[in-house]
Amino acid sequence: MSSSKDIDDLIDIMAKLPGLGPRSARRAVLHLVRKRALLLTPLADTLQTVAATARECLNCGNIGTSDVCDICTSNERATGELCVVEDVSDLWAMERSGAFKGRYHVLGGTLSALDGVGPDELSIPKLTDRITTEDITEVILALNATVDGQTTAHYIADHLESRVKLSTLAQGVPIGGELDYLDEGTISAALNARKTV
Amino acid sequence: MSSSKDIDDLIDIMAKLPGLGPRSARRAVLHLVRKRALLLTPLADTLQTVAATARECLNCGNIGTSDVCDICTSNERATGELCVVEDVSDLWAMERSGAFKGRYHVLGGTLSALDGVGPDELSIPKLTDRITTEDITEVILALNATVDGQTTAHYIADHLESRVKLSTLAQGVPIGGELDYLDEGTISAALNARKTV
C-alpha cells in the first residue's frame, strides 16, 4: 500500500491500539517518520526498554519495570493505609490526584459469578496476607461506583471488618459539577451525606 | 506518576502522536503492556526497523525503506503516466484505490507566497527533469480541490503544457453521495461536467 512492507506492518500494529484506527494510524506513522529525531527514535528506544522490562509488581499488581514497584519499596509509603483499586488505570488516577500517601492493592477486576471470577482470581487472598505482613491499619476501598465494583467492595468489607479499619471514597457532587447535569443517584447520595456548614 | 520512569516516558511520547492525548496514551500503554507478545514486542521491533530505515524516496518523495521506493523501481509502473500529488498521504490514498498504475511525484506541499513556498521548495524542477528522463507522456494533476491546491495545479500546467499531455481528476458527485448533503460548488461542477447517457 505505502510501497514498503515495514511501514505497512507498523500501520497495521498501530491501528490495533485502543483509540486508533487505520486512518489515524497512517497519520501517526507519517508524523513519526517526519519527526524522526524528536519522536520516532525516542519512541522506538522507550518501547524496546518497556518491552524488555515491564511487569506486574509481585506485591500490589501495579505495572512497573521491576519485580516490586517503586511505591511498594518506598518506606515513605508505609503509612499503614492500603488503597484497594480494581485496575492499574485506577491506581494511576489515584496517584495523579496526589491525595493518597499510602500503598495500593490492585484487584485486577471485580467479582463476577457469570464470568467465573471468584476471590482467588482477584488477589483477595494476597490482600489479606498483606494486612498482616505490612501492618495495615486502614483499608480504603476505592472501587468504581458501579454495581460490580460495589458488590466486590461489600465482599471484601465482610471478610476484613473484624481485622482492620475500613473506609470507602465519599460519594457526592464532583468538583465543578452542575446539579442540572447530575444523575438522580448522585444527587440522592450527596443529599444523604450532607454536612453541616 | 505510574511508579516507573520508562512507562511515564512512553506515555509522554505516545501523547504527542496526532489523535492521541494523555488519557488515550495511558490507555494505549496499558493495553500494550498487557498484550506484550501480541502487540508490544512486534511494535517495538517494527518501530526500530522503521526508525533505522525509513527515508524519502530520492526520486518521487514517497516514504519507504530504501533510497528509491518500490513504485519507482518497478518496471510495471513505467507506464509513461505520472501522478502529481501534494503529500505522501495523498499518494497512499491513490494507491489504496488501486486505480492508478503509473508512478507518482510528491510535491511536499502547495505554492504559497505568504509562507515563502516557491517552485524550488516543491520539487517542481525535479518534476520537469523526470518528464524527460522517464519518458513521461501524461501528467495527472491529482492535487487537492482547495484554493492552494488548484493554484499550484495551474502553475504546473502553465509550465508543462507545451511538453506533455496534462489532465486533472474529474470533479463531481462522490460515489454514494446524496445531493441533499453536497455543497453548491460540487453540484455546479457535476452539472457543468454532465455526461450524455
Interface residues (C-beta under 8 A of the other chain):
Chain A: M1 S2 S3 S4 K5 D6 I7 D9 L10 I13 M14 K16 L17 P18 G19 L20 S24 R26 R27 A28 V29 L30 H31 L32 V33 R36 L39 L40 T41 P42 L43 A44 T46 L47 Q48 T49 V50 A51 T53 A54 C57 N62 I63 G64 T65 S66 C69 D70 I71 V88 S89 W92 E95 R96
Chain B: M1 S2 S3 S4 K5 D6 I7 D9 L10 I13 M14 K16 L17 P18 G19 L20 S24 R26 R27 A28 V29 L30 H31 L32 V33 R36 L39 L40 T41 P42 L43 A44 T46 L47 Q48 T49 V50 A51 T53 A54 C57 N62 I63 G64 T65 S66 C69 D70 I71 V88 S89 W92 E95 R96
